[in-house]
């Protein structure tokens, strides 16, 4: 039974690398979406050569709800999210990509689910109502982009089958989640496989998890980092499959545990 509505402070974590063209408008859209509740936006930037962090610094001067964590000599999506989670002061944490493929207005729906008692709300491409607006052939995208999408759907379907779980979007990366879940764990993995470990852990340990449909939009500006080469796509796919097999065979979360919790 889902409990009563609550409205905790929200910490939105935005990991960035070369998102100069998108980060300002994204912060503005998130601010409009969340302006009826207490929130903060934490931009974790890996010292972007294009000066993304400069844009965030200017935003922060005029809005103390915008925070910049500029990391020099450190790179990686998972470590950026972990640093953002450690910095967050909200009871609910949200993270998403910064290219507008994940519509910022959907954050409100994810938060509504957590407000009424869910522990984890995931933006899902693969349930009814979800989809991918980039499938329009008129967008003239490289073949690798379509292959990447097909493999993403295939891996998610395989993961659901192996785990025997009624969960669809194992590589979403669009989420609202209670911060208390991270009291004893940290995200683990090189790239998208961190999400597989996290969702498997949340479901297996009894947290209330729900998928909220959303439609992936075409990237607003700039170029994608997730399907830059066939070799990179193949490498990420192997890591996803390794995560699935590891969890299926050993059901062990030791690599997620914070050192003080082991």
Secondary structure, 3 states (H helix, E strand, C coil): CCCCCCCCCEEEEEEECCCHHHHHHHHHHHHHHHCCCCEEEEEEECCCCCCHHHHHHHHHHHCCCEEEEECCCCCCHHHHHHHHHHHCCCCEEEECCCCCCCCHHHHHHHHHHHHCCCCEEEEECCCCCCEEHHHCHHHCCCHHHHHHHHHHHHHHHHHHHHHCCCCCCCCCCCEEEEHHHHHCECCCCCCCHHHHHHHHHHHHCCCCEEEEECEECCCCCCCCCCCCCHHHHHHHHHHHHHHHHHHHHHCCCHHHECHHHC
